[in-house]
């Protein structure tokens, strides 16, 4: 932080300095003596189309309110502090505002409820999203739905943590406003709020929050209730300056003052350009089938039996990630839905619509939002089951979800938290885009979420066109000027009239040309050490996708891999949470772009000297366990504990990259039989690729596109859709 560093602040303390507030143990007895609360009646009808969409997703999560515990209990650490850090850290990782723990008494249960044999409660508190400005289209959508949206997030967090407890071998049940416990009492006991004459109040958030709780027989060290004086002492000078390493109050205020259609990051300061900063020969880019994606190829057996076996578990073999699997899969059917017969006449202004969707995206939890038209080549040609995909929407709302800087700080990048980092972002993206699309369909406009679990479009070209980043040395990965590569994307396509954004140029091509840190630190040498090539119509540093995929699938000492994101010099915090030098460097990189050729080589070296990319074990909140056959065990092969390898030298002439061009991809309608990779042929393809300069020269002379840009043709068989 600019005033107080958060380097030594354990992540499980959360973004607010609750630990600095006065406590009063006497409140425990007072709360225990309060009479039982009567069960509440179900809430009334939703306020509007957005409210109905939120409720639909809230009801979907009901399926995961209580799951059976594993038969064998996990080998957890004996240190109770690590158990608490694991639970609270998980909550904060999932974006809870406050987390607390308390013991249960009979009076904590609602009157008439038959209580299970649960001894403790974990309480989740989520602040309301920001209401868009009055007089805007988004205000009419959002106003009045703040409690429901926060309650949806609180339930999502609680069900993930409850699932983690279940796989540990303990019982757990999720409760919210329709649950079986007195949430207000639990929040007081857990030290999150203070009881007043008017109800309960958070020292930092007032009454603008929603609650959820997990009751369990998993015993954890309880917190102590807050003293009444905490309400007056919370927002002093220390709060505004970030004492204790918490997010400073000046940062919270800065975010609150920004217009609701703007990210917390000043994307408006980044230069806009007419075309992406890497060459895309749009008329030469082939439409490819979903079957050609390497994770899909692994699933179908193209990479052999070992990769095929691990494909179904590689990212979900950590307990918290395992708990997200069900919700992610269950949201897929909600991606489709009926469209209202009449279009809302308030939604005919493209500029107003774009501002409103951005406001809605940020309200629901997206970190960055951009809009573009969908190029034809961004649509997959065939679904996984061989059916052809005809483009059906004109526009794409592209949203990025941060994977969590502090959690990444505590990780090696390819240890067991890598999987949950991806799955958390995919789950959150599916929820945000799903609610948004459901809302638009009710307004009479076609809309469909394009999620990690089920997407008909490629995300990378859309992120570029929507002005959210530039292609990087990491290859098929876009870097954003403020969060670097530390994000996952979700897209919502729609025919709602929209005003589009332009691509951006923040000098990344110059930076990546002189920075090789991601390539140096890649554990499988999949990132190119040399120059860019033209691949299927794109100018890019093309990664060895097969090698990368195999490592991520078969990584025995972690879940998947994100080491390139972990070690990238642009993986920083550039708000008031970050230190002053980082903020200055970020500002210069955006506003003094002509100096980039001089700054970039020095920046990469300074990044190494400062130890950026090293693990900060203070930030490691999770317990390293692996889920095998439905039980959490100690990882049989151990855990990756990599740090920087600054002395490693790279020689591009010694690196071999396999290029699987379009003509080497499987047919779009072949999905039941393997289509084995031919790595030898893919390695030989390197000699056939053009440089960007050669591609321009060919185009100027009127030469035809390379024959290997043509995808393998379908074999003509399509699965019967009625089967």
Secondary structure, DSSP 4 states (H G I P E B T S, - for coil): --SS--TTS-GGG-SS-GGGS-B-THHHHHHHHSPPPPPPPPP---SSHHHHHHHHHHHHGGGGSB-PPPSS-----S-HHHHHHHHHHHHHHTT-SEEEEEE--GGGBPTT----S--EEEEEEEEPPPPPPTTSHHHHHHTT-HHHHHHHHHHHHHHHHHHHHHHHT--EEEE-TTSSB-HHHHHHHTTS-EEETTEEEBTTTBT-EEEEEEEES---PPP-PBPTTHHHHTTSHHHHHTGGGPPPHHHHHHHHHS-TTS-SS-GGGSPEESS-SS-B-TTTPPP--GGGSHHHHHHTTTT-HHHHHHHTTTTT-SHHHHHHHHHHHHTGGGGS----SS--GGG--HHHHHHHHHHHHHHHT-SEEEEEE--GGGB-SB-TTS-B-----SEEEEEEEE--HHHHHTS-SSSTHHHHHHHHHHHHHHHHHHHHHHHHHHTT--EEEE-SSS-SB-HHHHHHHTTS-EEETTEEEEEBTTTBT-EEEEEEEE-S--PPPPEE-SSHHHHHHH--HHHHH-TT--S-SS--EEETTEEE----HHHHHHHHHH-TTSSS--HHHHH-TT----STTS-HHHHHHHHHHHH-GGGHHHHHHHHHHHHHHTTTTS--GGG--S---EEETTEEE--TT--------TT----GGG-------GGGSPPTT--SS-----HHHHHHGGGGPPPHHHHHHHHHTTPPPPGGGSPPPP-S----TT-
